[in-house]
Amino acid sequence: MKLKFIQAVFCGCCMAAVASCGQAPAPRGEAEYAVLTVSTADVTIPVNYSATIRGRQDIAIYPQVSGTVSQWCVSEGEVVKKGQTLFVIDQVPYKAALQTAEANVAAAKAAVATAQLVYDSKKELFAKNVVSQFDLSTAENQLLTAKAQLAQAEAQRVNAANNLSYTVVKAPSAGVVGTLPYRVGALVSPSLPQPLTTVSDNSSMYVYFSMNENQLLDLTREHGSMEKALAALPAVQLQLSDGSFYDKEGRIESISGVIDPATGSVQLRAVFPNEGRLLHSGSTGNIQLPYTYREALVVPQAATYELQDKIYVYKVENGVASSANITAAKLSNGREYIVTGGLTPGEEIVAEGVGLLREGTPIKAKPAATVPAEQQAKEE
């Protein structure tokens, strides 16, 4: 049995040797990779910030007197002018109060005139030694009291007139009328839980967004001061809630001087024109602020890989892949990195398929694979 087994193995080996002599296996060829020559270019990266939109002036309208609403003069969404009547509160009790106040003024004026006559008479009699000094002083005091009562009555009349004027509620500024939660006949007062309506000045809109403290520090250091940074900030775009972009650019006009300790962020305000009233107070969106890097090195993120929170690329050196650690700017558009260290212009890197490479892998560049950074910047 042993002899037969050895013969079988020997025959098998001979057959394999004959087969191998008849057809040798083809050698594996070098894989081709896209190779990118790194160069410098001016690159602009837009960065999005969540934003809220507010009217230039949102004024909550509360009544200054109590009463029932007798008339609404506007409708929801109506554009009103400054001083236009919005609604009227029942005026009957306030007209009566004004009439009473005016009657009190008339009575006080008559009392002053009478007291003046008495005082003048006492003064003449005192000069003739007919009345005593006490009588003259008493008449003078009565005159002063009458004048004080007249002043008090006039003040009450002014107050009654003001209360009557408050029954006609007017728009404090031009704008758009908001919702109208109360109807004719509703009892209203200055202590209402919600306003009668809101008038929003939507001729231009304020868009508020926030930066974190580190971004604010970088911005201030770059320009030297907050004022210079504010003046140097470029125009911004507004992305609406449906993903579309507003057709007009805005400008950042203020940066808050207070950092919110709860969030570590500071609020910025941009202003946008709103002639077509497309923007509405209370809506949300994204502010897109462009950051421009001059003479920057840009590499696609597809040409990089991360290892222990570090970014690496494969340089092509002497025809083989050599891994290299690079540093990148904090800002990114999600497709490319702005390289701040680890690469120099003119070096070649593998542009794709880096996940399959290993240190020392032979690299054969694909034809016409070199893509300059200037072309990338144009595509961006």
Secondary structure, 3 states (H helix, E strand, C coil): CHHHHHHHHHHHHHHHHHHHHHCCCCCCCCCEECEEECCEEEEEEEEEEEEEEEEEEEEEECCCCCEEEEEECCCCCCEECCCCEEEEECCHHHHHHHHHHHHHHHHHHHHHHHHHHHHHHHHHHHHCCCCCHHHHHHHHHHHHHHHHHHHHHHHHHHHHHHHHHHCEEECCCCEEECCCCCCCCCEECCCCCCCCEEEEEEEEEEEEEEEEHHHHHHHHHHHCCHHHHHHHCCCEEEEECCCCECCCCEEEEEECCCCECCCCEEEEEEEEECCCCCCCCCCEEEEEEEEEEEEEEEEEHHHEEEECCEEEEEEEECCEEEEEEEEECCCCCCCEEEEEECCCCCCEEECCCHHHCCCCCECEECCCCCCCHHHHHHHC
